Amino acid sequence: MRSYFKNWTDRLFKSRNGRRTLVALSLLTLLSLFSCTSRKSASKPPVDDRPVSAIPAPESIAIVGTPRIRVAVAKAASDLRVTVPPGGARMRYSGAGEGRALPGGLDLAISLRSTGLALNSENLGAPGELRIEASNPRELLLLDGKPLAPELRVLTGGAGMTVLAHLDLEVYLTGVLAGEVPYSRWGSEALKAQAVASRTYALYQMKQHRLDAYDVEATTADQVFRLGAQDEPVLRRAIEETYGLALTSGGRLFPAFFHSTCGGHTDSAAGVFPEQALVEPLKGAACPFCTESPSYRWQAELDRKTLRERLAAGGVNVGAITALIFEGGDTANGWPPRRTQVRIVHSSGETVLGANRFRLLAGAGQLKSVMFESVADSGSGFAVTGRGFGHGVGLCQYGSQGMAREGYRFQQILGLYYPGADLTKVYAETVAAR
Ligand SMILES: [Zn+2]
């Protein structure tokens, strides 16, 4: 089903006049949407319900048709079960010959042996790449009983098998929405904002990794990808109504990072992802919208002995801990700073760790962010309070949902969390047209 938005933008894209109108409208809208959000104030912008507008992609990033993404869905695997969809499939091993037709419904047990890959007990030969492709590209091969992608590749080498799913980027995004947000209770505009952020992130990684074996991993290392709910109407709508839309800055894609809860102010990329320090939309913004998050404020109790053991497990050996001192961080925005380092005072001296390293070693589930507010000696350990959940850069997911609940549209949500970014139509072919 084509949305009003797509019809409207498609119509504009089809004529030169339309394109000029679109650019003019875009400039006006973008100026008004995105410029007002770069101020470091916590005031809420007015709701803007003008039609969505996007600028055409510059030639350097424009794509014809829907791109395919290569997702590493399993690493270091020793056994796999792949099921062929009803329409059948074709397999090839290490590019040899025409390959072999596989009938629909066939189960393939794939395992790694010292002599190479084995398929249903048949030895395929020296280690190589197994490629299995559904005959009908609309059908999905199943991995361990779950529908995954029309094409799978199994690579050998290193610590086991790496399984790559090659699939349409838009289908991949339904899996990312399912993996990243509670879509059944999230507002539709928050889902659309997440779809655009995730599409931007994926397109950026595809450009970065075009010479590598895959583009992204299916975990929090990139974006959590969980296929199985791709036919859910709310997910399909969020993807279709933002089809081909991504964010750019100065005509370039950038990694549109996101996190659960910022705690009041998103962070600049400079501290967390220093290689992106110059990306204007990742400089941080005030967020008055995530106060409903269960992680807006948190407290954690770090047991003295457990903390010492956890640090030791990470290769940091300290004596009996007497104090924790949180240091560094930008205090300019008037919010509790995201700390850059932790000084551990103990019986053998003092040890200084990067704040995020300390957080990961001590337990990232307890210490939800490095926006530490206070620390106190509780006798058996340390009582720590803080705000937010995650690295704090880019879109705040709970804030985005807070905005959606207050009636903001997705382009305003994106404008707040990626100030100065341009909403850009990177590819325009529609799902229905294929
Ligand atoms: Zn927030």
Residues whose N, C-alpha, C, O or C-beta is under 5 A from the ligand:
A	BS01	ZN	T261 C262 G263 G264 C287 C290 C396 G399
